[in-house]
Structure formats: structure tokens, C-alpha cells
Amino acid sequence: MKKLLLLVLTLLLALSAFACESQNSGENGTKTPSAGQTTPTAAAVPTDTPALTESVTPTETATPTVESPTPTVAPTEAPTPELTTTPEPTPTYYVEPPLDDDRPTTVGCHPITLSGNRDNHTVTDRLCYYEGDKCFIFFDTDLDLPGDFCKNVELIIDALEQETGMSFLNCSEKPIGVDCCTIRYGYNPWGDISVGKKVGIYVFADKKDEALLSCAFESTCEFYSYDLLSEEIWNSVDSYRTADWRRHSFCAYGTLVHELTHCLTMRYATYTDIILEGCADYYEEKVLTALADKSEDFASSLECLYLSSQVQDKVTPENAEAIFLNDYRDLSHADRGDEYTLGRMICLFLEETYGKSFMRDYADALTAAGFPMRTGFSFVTMDDAAIQKQAEVFKSLFGDDAFTRFGAWYQDHR
């Protein structure tokens, strides 16, 4: 009996020892495989089996250490050096219209054909143009054009060339000038049209009565005329609608002749203000007279032409050259216009005493003396020395006593 109890106690002790060893092995988290066994790997876990989460029982003495995660920075490629190129200069006379602008960009490229009949009228509802042998005529919107307008403009050009002995196309170089469109619109609707040596004539509508004035450069001219405003524009502006006296019952061409004279003569030389403005007034009368039988509008334009022969200061044989040298640069605004009047009288004097070719011959002499064709705003500055030199050219061509003789002539013709 004692032997049996001893055997049972021995077995219990052995089982207790085995249980302790198993528990210690589980707490350490490792198990030594027996011979012939292999440790299973993660690859042996089927992909459709949920991942097992191992739970770790924390101990009182174990303080978990939390490390700040190191951000993972994706590798970046070395930046490619940007190629530096010098952009081609943008012409100052052309500005591309903004893409978000509601103005169409091709509206100026619509050619227009007028009937040639004065009684037919076309109201422009878009920007358009006409090409002639020696000119391009660019039309604003809201213009009421008589059917013979383009034909009459070409008659003016031909008459100017005949009267002056000059040619719009035979100038020494292509005119550069100033693009009226950039000033007027902020961009050029006709920028794709190559004008070349032809004269560009921009017929604009003063739609808000802003007192916009006609002007000219050697390449182009601007022409504003109340006579060409559409009825819709005229009746929409109070200062127009209540003042019908401001427009004619015909198209007055005098101002256009004046500005085209500037375009033509400036293609040959640079002049003093007296000659520049005076010859424009002079040829305005000559051309309208020559064309009076071509259209009743020319005849009516001639009838309403006002040309004065009086200036503020008395012109005498003794002071005529001094007045030329001063060039009316010190006139107050109230006296403006004397350069037009005196210059026109000089032209009348030269036609009578020298001949019809006086303007072309004088332009050629000025060019030879260093006063070439104007190019936009780049032209010879008319300071005292330049005007003195122009006076010397004047006397060398028309006679040393030319100014004295003019002073005496003016006394008889003023």
C-alpha cells in the first residue's frame, strides 16, 4: 500500500514539473521544435485566411517606447534646368486681343464692296475694309456710307498725286508710322492685312461725341466725319440729336483731302509746321476744285470751304523770314491756325512765282539736305538750327530774296 501511494505521488510531481516547463515556454514566446518538425512561415498562411493579431500582455515593469515615425519621403528627380530663350520683340503697333475679350478677333477681315452710286447707302454693322490700287480703307461700325465713297477716295488720291507730282507708292521706303487702331481699339482688328506702301485710311465713328479729331501720319490717317454717322448713333447722343447743323446733307471731303496731303508729303521729307500745315490747306482747295465736276459732294465741299488769308501779326518784306524761322512755336492756343494760313499763302506765292512743281522740288531738296521722310514719331526735331537750315534750303531753291519777295506779295494778296 505504501509503495502504491509513493508511486502516485511520484507521478503527480512529474506532471507538475512538466506543466511548469510548458508554462515557462509559453511565456517566453518561443518553442523549440522537435526533430523532424519545421517552423511554419508566413507564406504558408492561405491568402483567404484572416490575419491573426498577436496580443501581448504588458508587464508592470515594461514601459513601451514610442518612437516618432520618420516620414517617408518619395525620391524626387533632379529638376531639369529650364531653357532660357529670348522672346522675339512684339511690335508696339500691334496688340493681340485678350482671349477672354468678347470682341471678335476677325471682324476687321470682312471686305466690303460699295455700289458706286451716291444714292445707295450701306450702314456698317461690323468692322470691314476696302482695298484699292493705292489704299486700304478700314471702316468702323455704325457708319452710313454713300455708295460712291470708296470711288471718291480714290479720285482724291489720284488728284493729289497729279497736283503734287508725288506718288503714294513711290516713296523711298515702306512707311512705318503709327497704327491708329491700337490707339483707338487697344488692338488691331486688321492686323493680318499687309498694307505695304499703300496708304491706310481709317474711317472712325465718334459714337459718344468725344470731339475726336482727324489726324495723319506718313503711313495712315484717321478720318472722323459727322456726315457719316448712322442715324442710330446720331439719335442716341443728345449733343448730336439736338444739333443737326453739325452735319451736312452731303459727305464733306475737305478734311480727308487735308489729311491725305499729310500722308503724301510726309513720305518725301520733314517740314516746318508752316509748310506742313500750309500745303495741306493749299492742296485741299486745289483738289476739291479739280474734282468739283466729278461729284456734287466735291462741289458742295468746295463751297463750304473756309480759308482765311489773315494772320495775327503783320507780314512784311522785312519780317517774313523771321516769322518763318519762328514757325509760330510761341503762339497761344487762341492764335493757333496762323501756321495754316501763312503756309497756304506761301504755297500760293510759290505756285505763282516758281511753278506747280514747287512742293516736289522743295521736298527733294530737303531730303538731300538731311530732312528725309518721316517714320512715325521718329523724325528730325525742328529746333532753331533745323529751321534755320530749312530756310537756307528754301532760299537756295526759290531765290535768296524769296522771303523778301513773299512779304511784298503777301501785302498785295492778303
C-alpha positions as CSV (number, residue, x, y, z in Angstrom):
1,M,0.0,0.0,0.0
2,K,2.8,2.4,0.9
3,K,4.5,1.5,-2.4
4,L,1.3,2.4,-4.3
5,L,1.0,5.8,-2.6
6,L,4.6,6.5,-3.3
7,L,4.2,5.7,-7.0
8,V,1.2,8.0,-7.3
9,L,3.0,10.9,-5.5
10,T,5.9,10.5,-7.9
11,L,3.7,10.7,-10.9
12,L,1.9,13.8,-9.6
13,L,5.3,15.6,-9.1
14,A,6.4,14.7,-12.6
15,L,3.2,16.0,-14.1
16,S,3.5,19.2,-12.1
17,A,7.1,19.8,-13.3
18,F,6.0,19.2,-16.9
19,A,3.2,21.7,-16.6
20,C,5.6,24.4,-15.2
21,E,8.0,23.8,-18.0
22,S,5.2,24.3,-20.6
23,Q,4.0,27.4,-19.0
24,N,7.5,29.0,-18.9
25,S,8.0,28.1,-22.6
26,G,4.7,29.9,-23.5
27,E,5.5,33.0,-21.6
28,N,8.9,33.3,-23.3
29,G,7.1,33.1,-26.7
30,T,9.4,30.5,-28.2
31,K,9.1,26.9,-28.7
32,T,11.9,24.6,-29.8
33,P,10.7,22.3,-32.5
34,S,11.4,18.6,-32.0
35,A,13.4,16.7,-34.5
36,G,11.7,16.3,-37.9
37,Q,9.5,19.4,-37.3
38,T,9.7,22.6,-39.3
39,T,8.7,26.1,-38.3
40,P,5.7,27.3,-40.4
41,T,6.4,30.5,-42.4
42,A,4.0,33.4,-43.3
43,A,3.9,32.1,-46.9
44,A,2.2,29.0,-45.6
45,V,-0.8,31.0,-44.4
46,P,-3.6,30.9,-47.0
47,T,-4.4,34.4,-48.5
48,D,-8.1,34.0,-47.7
49,T,-7.3,33.4,-44.0
50,P,-7.9,36.4,-41.8
51,A,-4.7,37.8,-40.4
52,L,-4.1,36.9,-36.8
53,T,-3.4,39.6,-34.3
54,E,-1.0,38.6,-31.6
55,S,-1.9,40.0,-28.2
56,V,0.9,40.9,-25.9
57,T,0.2,41.1,-22.2
58,P,2.1,44.2,-20.8
59,T,4.1,43.8,-17.7
60,E,4.3,46.4,-15.0
61,T,8.0,46.9,-15.4
62,A,7.9,47.2,-19.2
63,T,7.4,50.8,-20.4
64,P,6.7,50.9,-24.1
65,T,9.0,53.2,-26.0
66,V,7.2,55.2,-28.7
67,E,9.4,56.4,-31.4
68,S,8.4,59.3,-33.6
69,P,7.7,58.0,-37.0
70,T,10.2,59.0,-39.6
71,P,8.3,60.5,-42.6
72,T,8.8,58.6,-45.8
73,V,9.9,61.0,-48.5
74,A,9.4,59.9,-52.0
75,P,12.5,60.2,-54.0
76,T,12.3,63.2,-56.4
77,E,14.1,63.5,-59.7
78,A,16.6,66.3,-60.1
79,P,14.9,69.3,-61.7
80,T,15.5,69.8,-65.3
81,P,17.1,73.1,-65.9
82,E,14.7,75.5,-67.7
83,L,16.0,76.6,-71.1
84,T,16.2,80.4,-71.3
85,T,15.2,81.9,-74.6
86,T,14.9,85.5,-75.6
87,P,11.4,86.2,-76.9
88,E,11.1,88.0,-80.2
89,P,10.0,91.6,-79.6
90,T,6.4,92.3,-80.0
91,P,5.7,95.2,-82.4
92,T,4.5,98.2,-80.5
93,Y,1.9,98.9,-83.1
94,Y,0.0,95.6,-82.6
95,V,-1.5,94.2,-79.5
96,E,-3.1,90.7,-79.6
97,P,-6.7,90.9,-78.3
98,P,-7.2,89.1,-75.0
99,L,-8.7,85.6,-75.3
100,D,-11.4,86.3,-72.7
101,D,-12.4,89.5,-74.5
102,D,-15.8,89.4,-76.0
103,R,-14.6,91.3,-79.1
104,P,-14.3,89.1,-82.1
105,T,-10.8,88.9,-83.4
106,T,-11.6,88.6,-87.1
107,V,-14.2,91.2,-87.6
108,G,-11.9,93.5,-89.4
109,C,-11.2,91.0,-92.2
110,H,-14.5,91.4,-94.0
111,P,-14.1,93.0,-97.4
112,I,-16.8,95.4,-98.4
113,T,-18.0,96.4,-101.9
114,L,-20.0,99.6,-102.4
115,S,-22.2,100.2,-105.4
116,G,-20.5,103.4,-106.7
117,N,-23.9,105.1,-106.7
118,R,-24.1,108.1,-104.4
119,D,-27.8,107.4,-103.6
120,N,-27.2,103.9,-102.3
121,H,-26.2,103.7,-98.7
122,T,-24.6,101.0,-96.6
123,V,-24.6,101.0,-92.8
124,T,-21.7,99.1,-91.4
125,D,-22.7,96.6,-88.7
126,R,-19.2,95.2,-88.4
127,L,-15.6,96.3,-88.9
128,C,-14.7,95.9,-92.6
129,Y,-12.3,97.1,-95.3
130,Y,-11.9,98.1,-98.9
131,E,-8.7,97.6,-100.9
132,G,-7.9,99.9,-103.8
133,D,-4.9,100.3,-106.1
134,K,-3.1,102.7,-103.7
135,C,-5.0,102.5,-100.5
136,F,-6.8,100.4,-97.9
137,I,-9.9,101.9,-96.3
138,F,-10.8,100.5,-92.9
139,F,-14.3,101.1,-91.7
140,D,-15.6,101.4,-88.1
141,T,-19.1,100.1,-87.2
142,D,-22.1,102.4,-87.3
143,L,-21.1,104.4,-90.4
144,D,-23.6,105.3,-93.1
145,L,-21.6,105.2,-96.3
146,P,-22.7,106.6,-99.6
147,G,-22.2,104.2,-102.4
148,D,-19.6,106.3,-104.1
149,F,-17.4,106.8,-101.0
150,C,-14.6,104.5,-102.0
151,K,-14.6,105.7,-105.5
152,N,-14.3,109.3,-104.4
153,V,-11.4,108.5,-102.1
154,E,-9.5,107.0,-105.0
155,L,-10.3,110.1,-107.0
156,I,-8.8,112.3,-104.2
157,I,-5.6,110.2,-104.2
158,D,-5.2,110.4,-107.9
159,A,-5.8,114.2,-107.9
160,L,-3.3,114.7,-105.1
161,E,-0.6,112.8,-107.0
162,Q,-1.3,114.9,-110.1
163,E,-1.2,118.2,-108.2
164,T,1.9,117.5,-106.2
165,G,3.9,115.4,-108.6
166,M,4.4,112.9,-105.8
167,S,3.3,109.3,-105.5
168,F,2.0,107.3,-102.6
169,L,3.7,104.1,-103.9
170,N,7.0,105.5,-105.0
171,C,8.2,106.7,-101.6
172,S,11.8,105.9,-100.7
173,E,10.9,103.2,-98.2
174,K,7.9,101.4,-96.7
175,P,6.2,103.8,-94.3
176,I,6.1,102.6,-90.6
177,G,4.0,105.3,-89.0
178,V,1.7,104.9,-86.0
179,D,-1.1,102.3,-86.0
180,C,-4.3,104.3,-85.3
181,C,-6.1,101.0,-84.4
182,T,-4.0,100.4,-81.3
183,I,-4.8,103.9,-80.1
184,R,-8.5,103.5,-81.0
185,Y,-9.3,99.9,-80.0
186,G,-6.4,98.8,-78.0
187,Y,-5.6,96.2,-80.6
188,N,-5.6,96.0,-84.4
189,P,-8.6,94.1,-85.9
190,W,-6.9,94.4,-89.3
191,G,-3.5,93.2,-88.1
192,D,-3.3,90.3,-90.6
193,I,-3.7,92.6,-93.6
194,S,-0.4,93.7,-95.1
195,V,-0.8,97.3,-96.3
196,G,2.7,97.7,-97.7
197,K,3.3,101.1,-99.3
198,K,-0.4,101.7,-99.8
199,V,-1.9,104.4,-97.6
200,G,-4.2,103.2,-94.8
201,I,-7.3,105.3,-94.2
202,Y,-9.2,104.6,-91.0
203,V,-12.8,105.9,-91.1
204,F,-13.9,106.0,-87.5
205,A,-17.2,106.9,-85.9
206,D,-17.2,109.3,-82.9
207,K,-20.0,107.4,-81.2
208,K,-20.1,109.4,-77.9
209,D,-19.3,112.9,-79.2
210,E,-15.8,113.0,-77.7
211,A,-14.6,115.6,-80.1
212,L,-12.2,113.1,-81.8
213,L,-10.2,114.8,-84.4
214,S,-8.9,113.6,-87.8
215,C,-5.1,113.2,-88.0
216,A,-2.4,111.8,-90.2
217,F,1.0,110.1,-90.3
218,E,3.0,109.2,-93.3
219,S,1.6,105.7,-93.4
220,T,-2.0,106.2,-92.3
221,C,-4.7,108.8,-91.5
222,E,-7.8,108.9,-89.3
223,F,-10.9,110.4,-90.6
224,Y,-13.9,111.4,-88.5
225,S,-17.0,112.8,-90.1
226,Y,-20.3,113.7,-88.5
227,D,-21.8,113.3,-92.0
228,L,-21.1,109.6,-92.0
229,L,-22.6,108.7,-88.6
230,S,-25.5,106.3,-88.8
231,E,-29.0,107.6,-87.8
232,E,-29.0,105.2,-84.8
233,I,-25.8,106.7,-83.4
234,W,-26.9,110.3,-84.2
235,N,-30.2,109.9,-82.4
236,S,-28.7,108.2,-79.4
237,V,-26.5,111.1,-78.4
238,D,-28.2,114.3,-77.1
239,S,-25.5,116.6,-78.4
240,Y,-25.9,115.2,-81.9
241,R,-29.7,114.8,-81.9
242,T,-30.3,118.4,-80.9
243,A,-27.7,120.0,-83.3
244,D,-28.4,118.9,-86.9
245,W,-26.4,121.9,-88.0
246,R,-23.2,119.9,-87.1
247,R,-23.6,117.7,-90.1
248,H,-24.1,118.3,-93.8
249,S,-26.6,116.9,-96.2
250,F,-23.6,115.6,-98.2
251,C,-20.3,114.0,-97.4
252,A,-17.8,116.8,-96.9
253,Y,-14.4,115.6,-98.2
254,G,-12.2,118.6,-97.4
255,T,-10.8,117.3,-94.1
256,L,-9.9,113.9,-95.8
257,V,-8.1,115.7,-98.6
258,H,-6.1,117.7,-95.9
259,E,-5.1,114.6,-94.0
260,L,-4.2,112.6,-97.1
261,T,-2.0,115.5,-98.2
262,H,0.0,115.0,-95.0
263,C,0.3,111.3,-95.7
264,L,1.7,112.0,-99.2
265,T,4.1,114.9,-98.5
266,M,5.5,113.3,-95.3
267,R,6.5,110.3,-97.4
268,Y,9.1,112.5,-99.0
269,A,10.5,114.8,-96.4
270,T,10.2,116.5,-93.0
271,Y,8.9,120.1,-92.9
272,T,8.4,123.0,-90.6
273,D,4.8,123.4,-89.3
274,I,4.2,126.4,-91.6
275,I,4.9,124.3,-94.7
276,L,3.4,121.1,-93.4
277,E,0.0,122.6,-92.5
278,G,0.0,125.3,-95.1
279,C,0.5,122.9,-98.0
280,A,-2.4,120.7,-96.7
281,D,-4.8,123.6,-96.8
282,Y,-3.4,124.6,-100.2
283,Y,-4.0,121.2,-101.8
284,E,-7.3,120.9,-100.1
285,E,-8.6,123.7,-102.2
286,K,-6.8,122.6,-105.3
287,V,-8.1,119.0,-105.2
288,L,-11.7,119.9,-104.4
289,T,-11.6,122.4,-107.3
290,A,-10.2,119.8,-109.7
291,L,-12.9,117.3,-108.6
292,A,-15.9,119.6,-108.4
293,D,-17.4,118.2,-111.6
294,K,-16.9,114.6,-110.5
295,S,-19.4,114.5,-107.7
296,E,-21.9,117.0,-106.2
297,D,-20.3,116.2,-102.8
298,F,-16.9,117.6,-104.0
299,A,-18.7,120.7,-105.3
300,S,-20.5,121.2,-102.0
301,S,-17.3,120.6,-100.1
302,L,-15.6,123.3,-102.0
303,E,-18.5,125.7,-101.5
304,C,-18.4,125.3,-97.7
305,L,-14.6,125.5,-97.5
306,Y,-13.4,128.5,-95.4
307,L,-9.8,129.6,-96.0
308,S,-8.5,132.8,-94.3
309,S,-5.6,134.9,-95.6
310,Q,-5.2,136.9,-92.4
311,V,-2.7,136.2,-89.6
312,Q,-2.3,137.9,-86.2
313,D,1.0,139.6,-86.9
314,K,1.5,141.8,-89.9
315,V,3.7,140.1,-92.5
316,T,6.1,142.5,-94.3
317,P,9.2,142.1,-96.6
318,E,11.3,142.9,-93.5
319,N,9.9,140.3,-91.1
320,A,8.7,137.4,-93.4
321,E,11.9,135.3,-92.9
322,A,11.8,135.9,-89.1
323,I,8.2,134.6,-89.0
324,F,9.3,131.6,-90.9
325,L,12.1,130.9,-88.5
326,N,9.8,131.3,-85.5
327,D,7.4,128.8,-87.1
328,Y,4.6,130.0,-84.8
329,R,6.0,127.9,-82.0
330,D,5.2,130.5,-79.4
331,L,1.6,131.0,-80.3
332,S,-1.0,130.8,-77.6
333,H,-3.9,128.4,-78.1
334,A,-6.2,131.2,-79.1
335,D,-3.8,132.1,-82.0
336,R,-3.5,128.6,-83.4
337,G,-4.1,128.4,-87.1
338,D,-1.8,131.1,-88.3
339,E,0.7,128.4,-89.5
340,Y,-2.1,127.0,-91.7
341,T,-2.9,130.4,-93.2
342,L,0.6,131.7,-93.7
343,G,1.8,128.4,-95.1
344,R,-1.1,128.3,-97.6
345,M,-0.2,131.8,-98.7
346,I,3.5,130.8,-99.2
347,C,2.3,127.9,-101.4
348,L,0.2,130.3,-103.5
349,F,3.2,132.6,-103.8
350,L,5.5,129.7,-104.9
351,E,3.0,128.4,-107.4
352,E,2.7,131.8,-109.0
353,T,6.4,132.7,-109.0
354,Y,8.1,129.3,-109.3
355,G,5.6,126.8,-110.8
356,K,3.4,123.9,-110.0
357,S,6.3,121.6,-109.1
358,F,7.4,123.7,-106.1
359,M,6.3,121.1,-103.5
360,R,8.0,118.1,-105.0
361,D,11.2,120.1,-105.7
362,Y,11.3,121.5,-102.2
363,A,10.8,118.0,-100.7
364,D,13.6,116.6,-102.8
365,A,15.9,119.5,-101.7
366,L,15.0,119.0,-98.1
367,T,15.7,115.2,-98.3
368,A,19.1,116.0,-99.9
369,A,19.8,118.4,-97.0
370,G,19.2,115.8,-94.3
371,F,15.4,116.1,-93.7
372,P,14.2,112.7,-95.0
373,M,10.8,111.0,-94.9
374,R,9.1,110.9,-91.5
375,T,8.7,107.5,-89.9
376,G,6.1,107.6,-87.2
377,F,7.3,109.7,-84.3
378,S,10.9,109.3,-85.3
379,F,11.7,112.3,-87.4
380,V,14.1,115.3,-87.4
381,T,13.4,117.6,-84.4
382,M,12.5,121.1,-85.6
383,D,14.7,123.1,-83.3
384,D,16.2,126.5,-84.2
385,A,19.2,125.1,-86.0
386,A,16.9,122.7,-88.1
387,I,14.5,125.5,-89.1
388,Q,17.4,127.8,-90.0
389,K,18.7,125.1,-92.3
390,Q,15.3,124.6,-93.9
391,A,15.2,128.4,-94.5
392,E,18.5,128.1,-96.3
393,V,17.2,125.3,-98.5
394,F,14.1,127.4,-99.2
395,K,16.3,130.4,-100.4
396,S,18.7,128.2,-102.3
397,L,15.8,126.8,-104.3
398,F,13.5,129.8,-104.7
399,G,16.0,132.6,-104.5
400,D,18.0,134.4,-101.9
401,D,15.3,137.1,-101.7
402,A,12.4,134.7,-101.6
403,F,11.2,135.7,-98.2
404,T,11.5,139.4,-99.0
405,R,9.5,138.9,-102.2
406,F,6.9,136.9,-100.4
407,G,6.4,139.6,-97.8
408,A,5.7,142.1,-100.5
409,W,3.5,139.7,-102.4
410,Y,1.5,139.0,-99.2
411,Q,0.8,142.7,-98.7
412,D,-1.0,142.6,-102.1
413,H,-2.8,139.4,-101.7
414,R,-3.9,139.2,-98.0
